[in-house]
Amino acid sequence: MPQDILKQLIVFDFDWSLADQDSDRWIFEVLAPDLRRKMKNLKDEIQWTDLVAQSLRELHARGGTREEIEGALRIMPFHPAMIRGVKTVKANATPETTFLCLSNANSVFISTILESKGLQDLFTEVITNPAEWDPSGLLKLSRRVDPSGPQHSCKVGCSPNMCKGDELDAFLQRHKTQFDRVIYVGDGSNDFCPILRLRRRVQLADMVFCRQYRGLQKRIAKEGEEEGLKCQIVYWAGAWEVEEIFSGLPNTIDTP
């Protein structure tokens, strides 16, 4: 007989998943293309979060302002269909949906963009790299996992600044909620680790909404079977498709 899905967790990566651009790169493409080129040349030599922090210092030193950065963030591409889709899911009484953001961007970039789209109350938590404005207008950014402290022990290839799989497990442990379904929306290779934590049960599988033609799809194809990937995979290319997929999700499961 049918059984209702009463509670679900939807986990979003931010760049190229919820948003239609990469916030780290976008800022410099808009405000300082030469720094963007420098980042591209140095990305294999300097840890990415450290490189973004270094580039923000350079931008500030040449006169880049908080107002300019916030202005660039507010105009970053963000599809209206994604906004509609997540707002509709959030507003639905059944299933009750909790949203989690799990991102390698930073707290200031994400909060500024979410507020500009009217999504500041979407997420129960935003787990990302910490950032803050200092009085001079410099945006100070650091890794979530401090390089001078204990490091995560991920064996799947997460960046040193964060293991998204560990962060997802810790969120579930903190909240103690039995979610009937977990959905992960991601695009990059660093989203591979957390989707390995998703489940397949007799009647229902957790789901990954994987953006096509990017790193996560490549890792699923190359390593998914070997690493024991269990969840259901749904591929998408445009944000309008995510809205469509959300609207078509079954909210009941058939039980024996």
Secondary structure, DSSP 8 states (H G I E B T S, - for coil): -EEE--EEEEEE-IIIIISSS-HHHHHHHHH-HHHHHHHHHHTTTS-HHHHHHHHHHHHHHTT--HHHHHHHHHTS---HHHHHHHHHHHH-SSSEEEEEEEEEEEHHHHHHHHHHTT-TTS-SEEEEE-EEE-TTS-EEE--SS-TTS-----SS---TT--HHHHHHHHHHHH----SEEEEEE-SGGGHHHHTT--B-SS-B-EEEEETTSHHHHHHHHHTTTTT--SEEEEESSHHHHHHHHHT--SEEE--
